[in-house]
Amino acid sequence: MYAIIETGGKQYKVAVGDRIKVEKLVAEEGSEIVFDKVIAVTGDEGLKAGAPYVDGAKVVGEVTEQGKHKKVVVVHYKPKKNIRKKNGHRQPYTEVLVKEIAL
């Protein structure tokens, strides 16, 4: 059984026991979080797709970590102008352990 959820403007395919890294959510480590924007669910009856979301479906997860991804280095360079700029960016994330998929 798996579900496709939407959070942070992205879509994720999740199953029970999966650990996913999503855009940063306001939640403490160890707290429970519910994703109610479920786009599709598959189970014993087959695939159930929503328009746009499946009514009554939810995915329950536990926040395991709040962190930052590896640094992405961005370099700006303009030839013949002596302009060079180097920036770094670390995107924050929330790691979620999927505990339950309910219809």
N, C-alpha and C positions, 0 to 999 in steps of 0.2 A: 504494500500500500504506500502510495506517495501522493504528495500534493504540490501544487505550484502556488507560491504565495508572492505577494507584492509588498515590498517595504523599501523605503528610501529611494523610490523611483526606479527600482530594479526588480526583476523577477527571479525567484530561486526555486529550484526543484528540491524538495526535502522529503525525507523518510524518517521514521522513528529511529533515534540513535545517531542521527547526523549532527555534525558540528559545522555551523555555517558562520561566516564572517559577514555581517551586514553593516550598513552605514550606522554611525554612532546613534544609539538610542539613550534616552534619559532613564536609566535604571541602575540599581545597585547590583554588584556581583552577588549571585546566589538568589536573586529575586526571580519571580515567575513573570513571564511576559506572554501575551496572547496576540496572535496575528489573526485578524478577522477578515482581511482582504485576501481570500482564497479564490484563485482564478479557476482551478480545476482540481478534482480529487479522483483518484482511481482506487477501487476496492473490489469487493466480491461481485458487485452488480455491474462492474465495468467503469468506464470513464464518465464522470459527471462534470460537465463544463458549465460555467456561469455566464451570465450576460449582464454586467461584466463580472460579477462575483457570485459564488455559490451561496445560496441562502442557508444560514444556520451552520455553515462549516467554519471550523476554527482550528488553528494549530497552536498548541501550547508548548512553550520552551522555557528553559532556565538560562539566565545570563551567567556565563562562566568566566568571562574576561572582558575588560575594557582596555584597549591598547591602541597602538599606532602601527601602521604598516611600515615596511622598509622605506628609506628615503629615496625619493625620485629627484634626480638632479636635472635642472632646467638651465640651459645656457643660451643667452642672447648674444648675438654677434653681428656687427655690421661692418662689412669690409671697407677699408680705406678711411674709416672714420674714428679709429681707435676707441670704439665702443664695445666693451665686453662686460657682461653681467652674468653672474652665476648665482642661481637660487636653488634652494632645496625645499621639498615639501613632504610631510609625513601625514597621510590621511588617517584620521581616527576611525576606529571600528569597534563593534561590539560582537563578541563571539557568543553564539547561542547554541545550546544543546536541545535538540527537538525531543520532547518527551511524549507527545500525544497528538494524534490527528483525529478530530471528531467531526462527525457529520451532523 
